[in-house]
Amino acid sequence: MQTHGSCADSQAAADSPAKAGDTPRRKSLTPIIKAVGNFCNLRCSYCFYSRQDQSRHTVMEAALLETFIRQYFDLFRGPACFVWHGGEPLLAGLEFYELALHLQRTHAAPGQRFENAVQTNATLIDDRWARFFRANHWRVGVSVDGTPEVHDQFRLDRRGTGSSGAVRAGIEVLRRHRVPFGVVLVLTRSAIEHVGKSFRHLTTEIGADHISINCLVDQEGYSCASTACVPSGGLARAVRSCIANWPDRDAERIQLRELDSFVAGALGRRSRACSFNGDCRNYFCLNHDGGIYPCDDMTNRPELRFGDLRLERLESILDGPVRRGILERFEARTGPCTACAWWEVCHNGCPGQRRGGITGTYALCADRKEMFTLTTQMLQRDDQGIANDLEHAL
């Protein structure tokens, strides 16, 4: 799940040890819900969604939504975070999420804490959406690829026009309503040389405090057009560019997920990012049609489907042999990983970004080794105070 890291607090609470006298409970998993499946109002040329049938706008049925939320709270009694993803999740409409919130409040146990996060392209955000997010404390992640020039190279609307203006307008609505948001930057081959400028644009002009980098990689034809994919060395170069362009003013407020993860690894600590900590077991994805998958990046891979909520109970799917077998394959330590010193803080990256299938090698393995080594050196000599700030922030 390569989204803005919105559920770390809930996951940390779910991981905390029980207190004396507590009733034993099942550890809460983070559900990722694709209310409209892969449907989107943009036609990003690097995205496989744009090459699928986008003529049918299908929203998850209310009965399925109620079944899922009821069964989820029957199964999990700890703190929970629901992540709403897409496609473009706001296409489900505000009334859908008002219903979801009502069902959560109805089925949650007395005193049970839960929160919601949404990953959106922001083009549909207006005052109604922003008021809803603020009133209900929703966390918002916005997909922005950098400066308008970089963003508009691939992130196009249905007419083939760049979407940066519409995205910026949605962000301004969020800022006007004082809705905090993070940014997910999709890194492509051509954008690597502009990352430093894009990072400054996002931190100083857009006002983003939390930024995550999602790399487009080519694995078994599922991810993107090969001309857009990030080559080996691209991620390391991008993170280095971000470090070099770190704002001087309010530097401590900025968090870059990838740099935080590399610093955590250099310190021998656990990263909050799922692609570093090997925690696929902590997540699952519900597609709009009832299919249950490991995460939102894998709903186009039927061989990785755990089950169907329309035919089975959620508990049976999550405890079943199909899920168990797939996760065991995700976690297998094979190939170069068997002798790698960084295994405990890398875990072979995201299974969806491994070359040669889910038991293959992470596409940007060399980048991670380079950056773990670099951040170790940064911590030792405290480059420009950045590493020290990051260490205290972890």
C-alpha positions in Angstrom: 0.0 0.0 0.0 2.0 3.0 -1.3 -0.2 5.8 0.1 0.5 8.7 2.3 1.3 7.1 5.6 -2.0 7.9 7.2 -2.6 4.9 9.6 0.6 4.7 11.5 -0.9 5.9 14.8 -3.7 3.5 14.7 -1.4 0.6 13.7 0.9 1.5 16.6 -2.0 1.5 19.0 -3.1 -1.9 17.6 0.5 -3.2 18.1 0.7 -2.0 21.7 0.7 -4.7 24.4 -2.5 -5.4 26.3 -2.8 -4.1 29.8 -3.6 -6.2 32.9 -7.3 -7.1 32.9 -7.8 -6.4 29.2 -9.9 -9.0 27.3 -7.6 -10.7 24.7 -8.4 -9.3 21.3 -7.4 -10.0 17.7 -4.9 -7.5 16.3 -6.7 -4.9 14.1 -5.8 -5.0 10.4 -5.9 -1.9 8.2 -8.5 -2.3 5.5 -8.0 -0.5 2.1 -11.4 0.0 0.4 -11.7 0.6 -3.3 -15.3 2.0 -3.4 -15.2 2.5 -7.2 -12.6 -0.1 -8.0 -10.2 1.1 -10.7 -12.5 3.8 -12.0 -11.0 7.3 -12.3 -11.8 10.7 -13.7 -8.2 11.1 -14.9 -6.3 9.2 -17.6 -2.7 9.2 -16.4 -0.8 7.8 -19.2 1.6 5.7 -17.0 -1.3 4.1 -15.1 -2.7 0.7 -16.0 -6.1 1.9 -14.9 -6.2 4.2 -18.0 -5.9 1.2 -20.2 -8.9 -0.6 -18.6 -12.5 -0.1 -19.4 -13.4 3.3 -17.9 -16.9 3.5 -19.5 -18.7 2.0 -16.5 -18.8 3.9 -13.2 -19.6 1.2 -10.6 -19.9 2.1 -6.9 -19.8 -0.5 -4.2 -23.3 -1.5 -3.2 -24.6 -0.2 0.1 -25.4 -3.7 1.3 -21.9 -4.9 0.6 -20.5 -1.8 2.5 -22.7 -2.6 5.5 -21.8 -6.3 5.4 -18.1 -5.4 5.4 -18.2 -2.8 8.2 -20.4 -4.9 10.4 -18.2 -8.0 10.0 -15.0 -5.9 10.4 -16.1 -4.6 13.8 -17.4 -8.0 14.8 -13.8 -9.3 14.2 -11.6 -6.5 15.4 -12.1 -4.6 18.6 -8.9 -2.5 18.7 -8.2 0.9 17.1 -8.8 0.9 13.4 -8.1 3.0 10.3 -10.1 2.7 7.1 -8.2 3.8 4.0 -10.3 4.7 1.0 -8.5 4.3 -2.3 -9.1 4.0 -6.0 -9.1 4.7 -8.9 -10.5 8.0 -7.6 -12.4 7.3 -4.4 -14.3 10.6 -4.4 -16.3 9.4 -7.5 -18.3 7.3 -5.0 -19.9 10.5 -3.9 -20.1 12.3 -0.5 -23.3 10.4 0.4 -21.5 7.1 0.2 -18.9 8.2 2.8 -21.6 9.7 5.0 -23.2 6.3 5.0 -19.9 4.6 5.7 -19.3 6.9 8.6 -22.8 6.2 10.0 -22.2 2.4 9.7 -18.9 2.7 11.4 -20.4 4.6 14.3 -23.3 2.0 14.4 -21.1 -1.1 14.5 -18.0 -0.1 16.4 -17.9 -1.3 20.0 -18.5 1.3 22.7 -15.4 3.3 23.2 -13.6 1.7 20.1 -11.5 4.2 18.3 -11.4 4.4 14.5 -10.3 6.9 11.9 -10.5 7.3 8.1 -8.0 8.3 5.5 -8.5 8.9 1.8 -6.0 9.0 -1.1 -7.3 11.3 -3.9 -6.2 13.3 -6.9 -8.0 16.3 -5.4 -9.6 17.4 -8.6 -13.1 16.8 -7.2 -12.6 18.5 -3.8 -15.0 21.4 -3.2 -16.2 23.1 0.0 -18.6 20.2 0.8 -15.9 17.6 0.7 -13.5 19.8 2.7 -16.1 20.5 5.4 -16.8 16.8 5.7 -13.1 15.9 6.0 -12.5 18.6 8.7 -15.7 17.9 10.7 -14.9 14.2 10.8 -11.1 14.4 11.2 -10.3 12.5 8.0 -6.7 12.3 6.9 -6.2 13.3 3.3 -3.4 12.2 0.9 -3.2 14.0 -2.5 -1.4 12.7 -5.6 0.9 15.4 -7.0 3.8 14.5 -9.2 5.7 17.8 -8.7 5.8 21.1 -10.5 2.9 21.7 -13.0 5.2 20.9 -15.9 6.2 17.6 -14.4 2.7 16.7 -13.2 1.1 17.5 -16.6 3.4 15.3 -18.5 1.5 12.1 -17.5 -1.4 13.1 -15.2 -4.0 14.0 -17.9 -7.8 14.3 -17.8 -10.2 12.6 -20.2 -9.6 15.3 -22.8 -5.9 14.8 -22.7 -5.3 18.1 -20.8 -2.9 18.4 -17.8 -4.7 18.2 -14.4 -2.3 20.4 -12.3 -4.6 23.3 -12.3 -7.6 21.3 -11.0 -5.3 19.6 -8.4 -4.0 22.9 -7.1 -7.6 24.2 -6.9 -8.6 21.2 -4.8 -5.6 21.7 -2.5 -6.4 25.4 -2.0 -9.9 24.3 -0.9 -8.3 22.0 1.7 -6.0 24.8 2.9 -8.9 27.3 3.2 -10.8 24.8 5.4 -7.6 24.0 7.3 -7.7 20.3 6.4 -4.2 18.8 6.8 -3.0 16.8 3.9 0.1 14.8 2.7 1.4 14.4 -0.8 2.2 11.2 -2.8 4.6 12.0 -5.6 4.7 9.4 -8.4 8.3 9.2 -9.7 8.8 8.5 -13.4 12.0 8.2 -15.4 11.7 11.6 -16.9 10.8 13.3 -13.6 14.0 12.2 -11.8 16.1 15.1 -13.0 13.4 17.5 -11.8 12.8 16.0 -8.3 14.7 18.7 -6.5 12.7 21.5 -8.0 9.5 19.4 -7.5 10.3 18.8 -3.8 10.8 22.5 -3.2 7.5 23.3 -5.1 5.6 20.8 -2.9 7.1 22.0 0.4 7.2 25.7 -0.2 4.4 26.5 -2.7 1.9 23.7 -2.1 2.7 23.7 1.7 3.0 19.9 2.1 4.6 18.7 5.3 4.5 14.9 4.6 5.7 13.6 1.2 5.9 10.1 0.0 7.6 8.9 -3.3 5.9 6.1 -5.3 8.2 4.7 -8.0 6.8 3.4 -11.2 8.5 0.1 -11.8 7.9 -2.5 -14.5 7.1 -6.0 -13.2 5.4 -8.6 -15.3 3.6 -5.9 -17.3 1.4 -4.8 -14.5 2.8 -1.5 -13.5 3.4 1.0 -16.3 4.7 1.7 -19.7 8.4 0.9 -19.8 9.4 4.3 -21.0 8.0 5.9 -17.8 9.5 3.4 -15.4 12.2 4.3 -12.9 15.5 2.6 -13.7 17.9 1.3 -11.1 19.6 4.2 -9.4 16.6 6.5 -10.0 15.1 6.3 -6.4 18.5 6.9 -4.8 19.1 9.9 -7.1 15.6 11.3 -6.2 16.1 11.0 -2.5 19.5 12.7 -2.8 18.0 15.5 -4.7 15.3 16.0 -2.0 18.0 16.2 0.7 20.0 18.7 -1.4 16.8 20.9 -1.8 15.5 20.6 1.8 14.0 24.0 2.7 16.0 26.1 5.1 13.0 27.6 6.7 10.9 25.3 9.0 13.1 22.3 7.9 12.1 20.2 10.9 8.4 20.2 9.8 9.1 18.3 6.6 8.9 14.5 6.5 9.9 12.5 3.5 8.7 8.9 4.0 11.6 7.3 2.0 14.3 9.2 3.9 12.6 8.5 7.2 12.6 4.8 6.3 16.2 4.8 5.3 17.2 6.5 8.5 15.2 4.1 10.6 16.9 1.2 8.8 20.4 2.7 9.5 19.4 3.0 13.1 18.1 -0.6 13.1 14.6 0.6 13.8 11.3 -0.4 12.3 10.0 1.8 9.4 6.4 2.9 9.4 6.2 2.2 5.6 4.8 -1.2 4.7 7.2 -1.7 1.8 10.1 -1.6 4.2 8.8 -3.4 7.3 7.3 -6.5 5.5 3.9 -6.0 7.1 1.6 -7.2 4.4 -0.1 -9.2 7.1 -1.4 -6.0 8.7 -3.4 -5.0 5.6 -6.0 -6.2 3.2 -8.0 -4.6 0.4 -11.7 -4.8 -0.3 -12.6 -4.2 -4.0 -15.9 -2.7 -5.0 -17.1 -6.1 -6.2 -16.4 -7.9 -2.9 -13.0 -9.3 -3.8 -10.4 -9.4 -1.0 -6.8 -8.9 -2.0 -3.4 -8.2 -0.2 -3.6 -4.4 -1.0 -4.9 -1.9 -3.5 -1.9 -2.4 -5.9 -2.9 -6.0 -6.5 -6.6 -6.0 -7.4 -5.7 -6.5 -11.0 -4.0 -9.8 -10.2 -6.7 -12.5 -9.8 -4.2 -15.1 -8.7 -3.6 -13.0 -5.5 -7.3 -12.8 -4.5 -7.9 -14.1 -1.0 -11.7 -14.6 -1.4 -15.0 -12.9 -2.1 -17.0 -11.2 0.7 -20.2 -11.8 -1.2 -19.7 -15.6 -0.8 -17.7 -15.9 2.4 -17.4 -14.3 5.8 -14.5 -11.9 6.3 -13.1 -14.0 9.2 -13.0 -17.1 7.0 -11.2 -15.2 4.2 -8.6 -13.6 6.5 -7.9 -16.8 8.4 -8.1 -19.1 5.4 -5.4 -21.1 3.6 -5.4 -19.0 0.4 -4.3 -15.8 2.3 -1.9 -17.7 4.4 -0.2 -19.3 1.4 0.1 -16.0 -0.5 1.6 -14.2 2.5 4.1 -16.9 3.1 5.3 -16.5 -0.5 5.5 -12.7 0.1 7.7 -13.3 3.2 10.1 -15.9 1.8 13.7 -14.9 2.0 15.2 -16.0 -1.3 17.9 -15.0 -3.8 20.1 -12.0 -3.0 18.1 -11.5 0.2 19.5 -14.6 1.9 22.8 -12.9 2.5 21.7 -9.2 2.6 22.7 -7.2 5.7 19.6 -5.0 5.3 17.0 -7.7 5.2 15.5 -6.9 8.6 14.8 -3.3 7.6 13.9 -3.9 3.9 12.2 -7.3 3.6 12.7 -7.3 -0.2 10.4 -4.3 -0.8 6.8 -4.4 -1.9 5.8 -7.8 -3.3 4.0 -6.0 -6.1 7.2 -4.4 -7.2 9.4 -7.5 -7.5 10.9 -8.6 -10.8 10.1 -12.2 -11.6 6.9 -12.4 -9.6 6.1 -12.1 -5.9 9.0 -14.3 -4.9 11.5 -12.4 -7.1 13.8 -9.5 -6.2 12.6 -6.0 -5.4 13.1 -3.8 -8.6 15.0 -1.1 -6.8 17.1 -3.3 -4.5 20.4 -1.5 -5.5 18.9 1.9 -4.6 17.9 0.7 -1.2 21.4 -0.6 -0.4 22.9 2.6 -1.6 20.6 4.7 0.5 20.9 2.6 3.7 24.6 3.1 3.4 24.3 6.8 2.7 22.0 7.5 5.7 24.3 5.5 7.9 27.1 7.9 6.9 24.8 10.9 7.4 24.0 9.9 10.9 27.7 9.4 11.7 28.7 12.9 10.5 25.3 14.6 10.9 25.2 16.3 7.5 23.8 19.8 7.8 21.8 18.7 10.9 19.2 16.9 8.7 20.0 13.5 10.0 19.9 14.6 13.6 16.5 16.1 13.1 15.2 12.9 11.4 16.6 10.7 14.2 14.7 12.7 16.8 11.6 12.6 14.7 11.5 8.8 14.4 
